[in-house]
Amino acid sequence: MQPDKKVLCTRVLDAQFVSKAAVHHIQIDALPFIEIQKLHTQQFKDQVQQLALQNISVAFTSVNSVESVGQIVNGKPNWKICCIGGVTKDAVVKYFGEEAILVTGKNASVLSRKIIETKNIKEVIFFCGDQRLDDLPETLRTNNIRVQEVIAYHTLQTPHDVQEDYDAVMFFSPTAAHSFFSSNTVRTDVPLFSIGKTTTATIHSYCTNEVITSEWPGQENLVERVVEYFSE
């Protein structure tokens, strides 16, 4: 039996979410358009280990940065951790424990507001990627909170020439959108699915297609949006 809909996802998905979509006769083909390279330099390791000795506030908005840092730190540092929810929070709990989390938010904008609302944070160490978004650091700096950015991973574009005619395309980051549209176009009637308003804005810079946006991070939320859309 052929699926009713075929969807391209521009990153690898967990098998459980591919199976969930298949139950609803939606076939998701995953083809990664970016590559994550975590830092392994001695300089980065020394910097993280030095920060691990300090009583500081740190921020994570990506599971990649949590994993990159967590694999270096031995034990649980005396950090007050601010992070977005979903898999990023899950990774923070895995490496640093639930008790280390000070505040969480569904995205970087909400997280920055919650950090400001704590009133007693004057400086934040922001572990991020080299393609990080501006939302958190700019909002905090505007509110007189110092931000020290520590690059924990690099994001590389890996474009592919897509020959298949898909019924929808899923995007999880602005970089993936740039990578996809550098080699491909889509029919104007194809809906596009996006995590976050910045990714959506990037997509709209390339086309006028309908974009269905999930403000919550994570694979499950975006797959649910796809299923809901095609089940209506």
N, C-alpha and C positions, 0 to 999 in steps of 0.2 A: 504493500500500500504506500503510495506516494504521500509525503507530507503536504498539508494544505498551504503552508508558507515556508519559505526558506529565508533565513536571516543570517547576515554576516556579522560576526563580532570581531572587532579589531584588537582583541586581546584573548589570551587563553582563558577559558572558563573551567571552573570545577565541574567534574562529570555529573554531580548531582543536579546542577542547574540546567545542564544540557538535557538530562533525562526528564526533568520537570517540564521543560518546554515541549519535549517530544510527546508527553502524555496529552498535550493539547494540539497535537499534529503540527508542531512548529519545529523545523529542523534548524539548529544553530550550527553554523560552520565557523570555527575559531581560527583566525589568521592574525598573528601578532604584528602590529605595525610599529611597535617600539620595542627596544631592548633596554632592560635595566642592568646597569653595571655598578654593583656596590663597591665602595672604596675599600682597598686592602693595603693602602700605603702605610709605612711605618709612622709617618707624620700624623696621619689621621688616627691611627691606633693610640699614639702617644697623647694626642689632644683629648680623645675620649676618656682615656684612663686618668688623665689629669683632672678632667671635669668630674669624673666619678668620685673624686675625693672631696668634692665641694658640696656645700648645702645650697642648692640652686633650684630655680624654677626652669623647667624645660618644656618645649612644645613639640608635638609630632602631628603632622597632618597627612602622613603617608605610612602605610605598613612597611614600605621599603626602607624608610629611614629608621623605623623601630628595629627591624631585623638587622640592619647594618650596624647600628649602635649596640643592640642587645647581644650580638655575637662576640663583641669585644669586651664588654663590661663583665667583670667577675663579681658575683654576688649582687646585692641590691643596694645601689647608692642612695644617699639621703637626698633624693630629688622630689620636688613637688611637680608632678607631671600633668600637663594640660594636653588633651588630645581629642581628635574627632572620634566619632563612634564607629560601629561596625568592626571590620577586620583590623583596623588600626588599634582600636581599644583592646580587642582580643589579644593582639600581639603585645601590647603594653602589659596586660595582665600576665601573659606567659613569661615575659622576661623580667618584669619589675614588681609584679604583684598588684592586686586590686587596691591595696592600701596606699600605694604610691600615687594614685590618681587624685588630683585636686579638683579639676573640672573637665567636663566633656561637652562637645557640641556636635550637631549633625553636619556642620561644615566649618570651614575656616572663619567665615564671617561671624557665625554664632559663637564659635570658640573664642575669638578675639574679644567679643563683647563680654563674655563671662569672665575672661581674665581681667579685664578692666574693672568689672563689678566687684572683684574680690578686694579692691582698694589697697591691698598691702604688697602687691607685686611691683617692683621697680625695674626689674630687668629679667629678660627671658632668653635662654639659649634655645634657638630654633634649629633643630636638626631637620634638614630639608634636602631636596634634590637640586641639581643645577638649573632645572626648568621650573622652579617653584613659582607659585602664583603670588601676587602682591597683597592679597586681602589681609592676611594676618600681620605681617611685619609693618605695613603702612598704617593700618588702623592702630596698632599698639604705639608706634612712634608718634602718631598724631596726638595720642593721649599721654605723651610724656613717659612711656615705658620703653626703656632701652632694649634693643633686640640685637643679639649677636648671632649671626647666621653661620652654621657649620654645615658645609656640604657633605652629605653622607652617601650620595649615589649620583650617577650620571644617567640621563635618559637619552638614548640614541634613536633616531628615526630609522625604520626599516621598511621602506615602501615596497608594495607589491602591485603588479598589474592584474587587476581582478577581471576575469573573463566571464564569470558566472553572472546571470541576471537575478539579483536578489530582490526580495519583497521588502526588506528593511535592512538598516545597518546600525550597529551599536557602537558607541564611543564612550570611553572612560576618562579621557584627558584631552586637553587642547593639543598636546604634542602628537597624539594618535590621529587627531583630525587633520593636522597639518600634513602628517605623513601620508594619510589616505588620499587626500585631495591633491597631493603633489603628483600622483600618477593616475588618478581616477576621477570620473564624474558619475553622477547618479541621475536617473530619470526624475523629473519634477514631481511625479506622483508617489515617489518612494518615501515613506516616513523614516525619520532618523531618530535614534534614541540616545540620550546624553545624560551623563552624570554631571550636575552642577551648571550654574549659569555661565561660568567662564567658558566651559567646553561648548555650550550652546552658542555663545557669542562667536566663538571661533568657527563653528560649523556655518553659521549664518554669514560669515565673511566670504564663504565660498559658494553658497547656494541659497535659494529661497524656499527650500523644502520645509514641510512641517517637521518641527523638532519637538519630541516629547521628552521633557526634562524631569529627572529624579533629583531632588535636593538631598536625598540621603545617599551616603557613599555605599559602595559594596555591590558585588555581583548580583546577589539575590534580589535587591530592590529593582535593579534595571531589568532583570529577566521577568519579574512580576509585572512591570510596566508593559513589556512586550506581550506577555500572555494576556493581560487585561485588554490591550489595544486590539488584538486579533480575535478576542472572544466576544467583543461587543456586537 
